[in-house]
Amino acid sequence: MMRGMLGKGIVRLSLALLLIVGALALSAPWLGLPDPEEVNLAEKLAAPSAQHLLGTDHLGRDVLSRLIFGSRVSIGSVFAILLLIVGFSTFAGSLAGFAGGAVDSALMRICDIFLTFPTLILAMFFVGVLGTGLTNVILAIFLTHWAWYARIVRGIVLSLKSREFVLAARVAGTSRFRLVVRHILPSLAPQVLVLATLDIGHMMLHVAGLSFLGLGVQPPLPEWGVMIGDARQFIWTQPQLLLYPGLAIFVVVMAFNLLGDAMRDALDRSGMLEEAVK
């Protein structure tokens, strides 16, 4: 599967871009960059120079430093959200699909309630209840998306339950816990991974959008949505202040989407991708 994926030039380019962004994000504290939160009004809106390669913003903060440190927040928060969603939804969806009956019905009715509302509107509601800040944004987006994943996981589990290898394990007397851990989850994991990879861009836009509206990450913490929100008043005089974080979001979202599409195609060709039963 990996060999087929890496044979595509666009996949190699996407992986290269993500590796570069990831390496910069992880090594940011050791790159000798200026403090991304340091205000220097004497150098506000400075043009690119040897000291500030991408110039400075309206408070004299180094734009390149804020971009690189901001990637730690933008990308790190998305992975935290997906970790919560995948962990909880896999448990809830597997429980509903495998247990059936009243448990399945109760969990799916809860999912229906969450799925009734548009995710961004519901996320704004939860942020309003919980308050602004990075931690509350992560919780809000988790609460608005877990139900969609749980329903898909349930559909996949229902499909896997009728497969021959699962039926044979049940006839052999395998316990329910061992059946789920040894047979259901290994078949479920690649499909959930594809879903999560395809959803990274969507989550990133949610985080950036809430921060842009002033409901998410709060200044002076560097984050790409915050940077766009800070720069909107300079859209006509200093458009590059919006261009840099906007381009960063575009590149990372595009790379993850292309990678997710390639993974889905590879799994589909190998017969590992099940159709989620609604």
Beta strands, then each sheet from edge to edge (+ up, - down):
end
